[in-house]
Each structure stands twice: as C-alpha cells, then as structure tokens.
Amino acid sequence: MVEITLMNREKIRERVEKDSFGKNSVVFCFYKDGEEQIDFGKTRAKGLCAKLEDIGCEEIRRRYNSSNEFFEEADIIAGAAIKAVAEGNEIIFEESTLGASCAAAILEFFTGGGMQIYNKGQCRQNDYGMNVEVYEKLYTTLCCIKLLHDDIDFDRLRTGRAAVNRQEMILKIYGIMQKEYQILKACEAEGEGIVEEIGETDGLYLSARSGARSVEEHNEVFAFSCVTKDKVSHYYCGFLCSELLGEFLKKYTKDDIEYFGVEFWHENNDYGVKYTDSECGDSFTAEHLYTYYCIIDDKFGVKEKDIYD
C-alpha cells in the first residue's frame, strides 16, 4: 500500500533539526534560486532537496530551451520513490503545490488514485492545486523507468487501477480500434470525414480530410501507436479514415501485436482516460510521449516505422 504524507516545510525543518524522522522515512523538498536548502545530513531519514519552481507552461517556454530542461531532477525523485515503495518506506513531500503534484503523480502511477491527494481537508485548507507540468513530467519519468528496468517487479508494486495485464490491454485496445473502424465507415458513408487526398513526403503519409470530428459527434480515438511482431512501429494520428484503419486491422490480428497504445480526443469519453497502453495502463498521460515512444521502440526492437500523421 502506497501512502504519502504532505508536511509543512517548517515542520520538516524542525524534525530534521531534532532528528525525529525514522530511518525508513524518505523526504522530498524543493527550493528555488536564492532559497536556503534543508540539510538532511543531520537526520537518519533519506532526504532530497530538488531545485524546482512553481511555474506553468508559458513561463517554462520563456525560460528554457525545451521542456526537457525543466524539472531535471524528476528522474532522481522517480527513482527514489520507486525504491521507497519497493522497500515499504514512508514517503513525505513538502506541503505545497509542487509537493502535492509529485505525490499525485506517484500515487497515480502505483495505485491509479493520484487525485485523492487533493481530497484531503489539509489540501483544501492550504488552497494549493496541481502543477500540471510537474505532474506530467514525473509521471512520464516513472513510466519510462518502468520500461527500462525489467529487474523491478512493477506488477507486484502497482495495484488497483494502475495494475496492468499486458495481453488483456492489447485485446481491449484492439477491440476499441475495431469499434472505431465501424464508426468511421458509417460516418464516411454519410459523406462525413471523406479523404480528399493522400500523398507521401519523405516516407511519411500526409492527408487532408474534410468533415471535422469530435468525441461528441463521431469517433473517440485521436491516435494509436503499436509495435507488431514483424518489428514495425505504427503511429496513426489525427483524423483517422476507415480505409487506412481497415487495412491495418486486415493485415494484423490481435495476436500480431506486442505493444498497443491509444490516445483519445480528451478524457470525456466511454473509457474515461486521455491515453491508455499495454505497458502502463489507463493512468498514462498523453503529454511528453516522444521519449516514451523512443524507449518503446528500443524495448521491442523496432526495425521499421509506419507513420500516418
């Protein structure tokens, strides 16, 4: 069972000074330029002070060359959190928007219940919310570490909605794509979403289609990605058409697929999530997927790419 406590920064400092944390405690705090760090060398607890500010997407773009440079210590926090969960240690985060966002990402990854961190009276009383960029960066890092470490028994550590049966998830997503195919055929029979042209540029197929779709109007899938047993990585994104999807489903059965992921237009759909895949399940965020896909390709030995964008 993963339990995370949020604690006031001054209380953390006080307990560090008194060395009243247990040796099985793992404590995370944050600091910004010009701010004094907490010295965890005075306590038996394992502690980390990460340099991080509570800023949003626009400010990140203004200050950094890329979003990868923001929250560079996400991998250190993710690794420490995984070790703490595996060893059954107590996890404590500084009580702040940053601490709550990190705690939510860890809870979401391990239990699928990340938003419960915001349902506590303590959080409402202090009136802090989620920093989406911090949450997504840490969550994605946790997912990437899962892909990279076969030596860690994540199937044992992840519970509730976060527990993933790979084969069952592949079957589920394949069924979603079959449903999408039928929806798209019906839409196109009524003259909606007809393909106007499809051309090839530098090995990538580009298309222009008429008849905008949305979750409320027609199909729910925005994109899907998968790796098939012939070591081809497939990525179909945007306004799907029945011809392309039908060709894919005809060529590959559910037994031909080693990895499957699907992104919806938004989370207000029959499945209640923005993205789901056969490695990390329903709780995966749709943001920052580039690095994740690169690791997927490497993990499954991809030799060829099939991209429609």
HELIX and SHEET records of a PDB file:
HELIX    1   1 ARG A    9  LYS A   18  1                                  10    
HELIX    2   2 PHE A   40  LYS A   42  5                                   3    
HELIX    3   3 CYS A   57  ARG A   63  1                                   7    
HELIX    4   4 SER A   67  GLU A   69  5                                   3    
HELIX    5   5 ALA A   74  GLU A   87  1                                  14    
HELIX    6   6 THR A   97  THR A  111  1                                  15    
HELIX    7   7 GLY A  114  TYR A  118  5                                   5    
HELIX    8   8 GLY A  121  ASN A  126  1                                   6    
HELIX    9   9 VAL A  132  LEU A  148  1                                  17    
HELIX   10  10 PHE A  154  LEU A  157  1                                   4    
HELIX   11  11 GLY A  160  ALA A  162  5                                   3    
HELIX   12  12 ARG A  166  ALA A  189  1                                  24    
HELIX   13  13 SER A  242  LYS A  251  1                                  10    
HELIX   14  14 LYS A  254  ASP A  256  5                                   3    
HELIX   15  15 LEU A  289  LYS A  299  1                                  11    
SHEET    1   A 4 ILE A   4  MET A   7  0                                        
SHEET    2   A 4 GLU A  90  GLU A  94  1                                        
SHEET    3   A 4 SER A  25  TYR A  31  1                                        
SHEET    4   A 4 LYS A  46  LYS A  51  1                                        
SHEET    1   B 2 VAL A 195  THR A 201  0                                        
SHEET    2   B 2 LEU A 204  ARG A 209 -1                                        
SHEET    1   C 5 TYR A 275  ASP A 277  0                                        
SHEET    2   C 5 ILE A 257  PHE A 264 -1                                        
SHEET    3   C 5 VAL A 221  THR A 228 -1                                        
SHEET    4   C 5 VAL A 232  CYS A 237 -1                                        
SHEET    5   C 5 GLU A 304  TYR A 308  1                                        
END                                                                             
